[in-house]
Amino acid sequence: MSAKRTAMGAGKGAKEAGRLRRARFVEEYLKDFNVGLAYERAGFKTTGQSAKVCGCRLLRDPKVLALLRARNGKHLAQVGLKVEDVIEAIRRQVVANPKALFDEHGDVRPIHTLSDEAAAMILAWEYVMKNAEAGDGKIDHILKIKRLDPSKYVELGARYFGLLQDKLHVTGDWDKFAARLAAARTRLKRPTQ
């Protein structure tokens, strides 16, 4: 009876150690998303290319995936980021109209008067004062505005709504395909004369 308890106790200890090592792997992976290094830093003995392979295999483990989801959810909650915020940011870039940056005379509006949507489309804002024409003695004010690339956000929006698909969907009669595959395998197994 005592031998049974000892064996059961050792199994529980090994399970606990595995759980702790998986949790450590998740923490290490979230630092830099480097699978191999995370696997090594988590205390596994494998290193180098083998660590990458084992780390990738570990990332498919349902327990590790659950830990990653939970940890990621906590992180997003801490920074206050919600799915709705991300979708709203994508929406702003998709519907952004550069005309909102200018007034009715074609002059650039002061940045403090821009709406949140208009300000969100600006990637960079550079203000230069220089003498553009030599000899006129006049200082010219040049404003350079660089806009965020909206095509990236249009693509993200299209992916969100399922308009773009990265996966190939194959349809057909799988029973016929399996039968043809089995027949081909049998032909290959026959000795050639």
C-alpha positions in Angstrom: 0.0 0.0 0.0 2.8 2.4 0.9 4.6 1.7 -2.4 1.4 2.6 -4.3 1.1 5.9 -2.4 4.8 6.8 -3.1 4.3 6.1 -6.8 1.1 8.2 -6.9 2.8 11.0 -4.9 5.8 11.0 -7.4 3.3 11.3 -10.3 1.6 14.3 -8.7 5.0 15.9 -8.2 6.0 15.3 -11.8 2.6 16.7 -13.0 3.1 19.8 -10.8 6.6 20.3 -12.1 5.3 20.0 -15.7 2.6 22.5 -15.0 5.1 25.0 -13.5 7.5 24.5 -16.4 4.7 25.2 -18.9 3.7 28.3 -17.0 7.3 29.4 -17.0 7.5 28.8 -20.7 4.4 31.0 -21.3 5.9 33.8 -19.3 9.3 33.5 -21.2 7.5 33.3 -24.5 5.5 36.5 -23.9 8.7 38.4 -23.3 10.0 38.3 -26.8 7.9 35.6 -28.7 11.1 33.6 -29.3 10.0 30.0 -29.0 13.5 28.5 -28.8 14.9 30.9 -26.2 11.6 30.7 -24.2 11.9 26.9 -24.1 15.5 27.1 -22.9 14.8 29.8 -20.3 11.9 27.8 -19.0 14.3 25.2 -17.7 14.0 22.5 -20.4 17.3 20.8 -21.2 17.1 21.0 -25.0 18.9 23.9 -26.7 19.4 25.4 -30.2 17.3 24.2 -33.1 15.9 21.3 -31.1 14.6 23.8 -28.5 12.7 25.7 -31.3 11.1 22.4 -32.5 10.2 21.4 -29.0 8.9 24.9 -28.2 6.7 24.9 -31.3 5.3 21.5 -30.3 4.7 22.9 -26.8 2.8 25.9 -28.3 0.3 23.4 -29.7 -0.4 21.9 -26.2 -3.9 22.7 -25.2 -2.8 23.5 -21.6 -0.1 25.9 -22.9 -2.7 27.5 -25.3 -5.1 28.0 -22.3 -2.3 29.6 -20.3 -1.4 31.9 -23.2 -5.0 33.0 -23.7 -5.5 33.7 -19.9 -2.2 35.6 -19.7 -2.9 37.6 -22.8 -6.4 38.4 -21.6 -5.0 39.7 -18.3 -2.4 41.8 -20.1 -5.0 43.4 -22.4 -7.2 44.1 -19.3 -4.3 45.8 -17.6 -3.6 48.1 -20.4 -7.3 48.8 -21.0 -7.4 47.6 -24.6 -10.5 46.0 -25.9 -11.5 44.4 -29.2 -13.8 47.4 -29.7 -10.9 49.8 -29.4 -8.9 48.0 -32.1 -11.9 47.8 -34.5 -12.6 51.5 -33.9 -9.0 52.4 -34.7 -9.3 50.4 -38.0 -12.6 52.1 -38.8 -11.1 55.5 -38.3 -8.3 54.8 -40.8 -10.7 53.3 -43.3 -13.1 56.2 -43.3 -10.5 59.0 -42.8 -10.9 61.9 -45.2 -7.8 64.1 -45.8 -10.1 67.0 -46.5 -10.7 67.2 -42.7 -7.2 68.5 -42.3 -7.9 71.7 -44.3 -10.3 74.6 -43.8 -12.6 76.1 -46.5 -9.7 78.2 -47.9 -7.3 75.2 -48.3 -5.2 76.1 -45.4 -4.1 73.5 -42.9 -6.2 73.6 -39.7 -4.3 74.1 -36.4 -3.7 70.7 -34.9 -5.6 71.5 -31.7 -8.8 72.1 -33.8 -8.7 68.7 -35.6 -11.2 66.1 -34.7 -10.0 62.8 -33.2 -10.6 61.1 -36.5 -8.7 63.7 -38.5 -5.7 63.7 -36.0 -5.6 59.8 -36.1 -4.7 59.7 -39.8 -1.5 61.8 -39.2 1.7 59.8 -39.0 4.1 62.7 -38.8 3.8 66.5 -38.7 6.9 68.6 -39.5 7.0 72.4 -39.3 10.0 74.1 -41.1 10.8 77.8 -41.1 13.3 78.8 -43.8 14.0 81.3 -46.6 12.7 79.4 -49.6 13.5 82.2 -52.2 17.0 83.6 -51.9 17.3 87.3 -51.7 13.6 88.1 -50.8 14.4 88.3 -47.0 11.2 86.6 -46.2 10.9 83.6 -43.8 8.6 80.9 -45.3 6.7 78.5 -43.1 6.5 75.0 -44.5 4.3 72.3 -43.0 4.8 68.7 -44.0 2.1 66.2 -43.1 2.7 62.5 -43.6 -0.4 60.4 -43.5 -0.8 56.8 -42.2 -1.2 54.3 -45.1 -4.9 53.5 -45.2 -4.5 50.4 -47.4 -3.1 48.5 -44.4 -6.2 49.3 -42.4 -8.6 48.5 -45.2 -7.0 45.1 -45.4 -7.3 44.6 -41.7 -11.0 45.6 -41.9 -11.6 43.2 -44.8 -9.9 40.3 -42.8 -12.1 41.1 -39.8 -15.3 40.8 -41.9 -14.0 37.7 -43.6 -13.7 39.2 -47.0 -10.2 37.9 -47.3 -9.3 34.3 -46.7 -5.8 33.0 -46.0 -6.9 29.3 -46.0 -7.7 27.2 -49.0 -11.1 25.5 -48.7 -11.3 22.2 -50.7 -14.6 20.6 -51.3 -15.5 17.4 -52.9 -16.6 13.8 -52.3 -14.1 12.6 -49.7 -15.2 9.0 -49.9 -14.4 8.8 -53.6 -11.0 10.4 -52.9 -10.2 8.0 -50.1 -11.2 5.0 -52.3 -8.9 6.3 -55.1 -6.1 6.8 -52.7 -6.5 3.3 -51.2 -6.5 1.8 -54.8 -3.3 3.7 -55.6 -1.6 2.5 -52.5 -2.6 -1.1 -53.3 -1.1 -0.8 -56.8 2.1 0.5 -55.3 2.4 -2.4 -52.9 2.1 -5.0 -55.7 5.4 -6.4 -56.8 6.5 -5.3 -60.3 7.3 -7.9 -62.9 
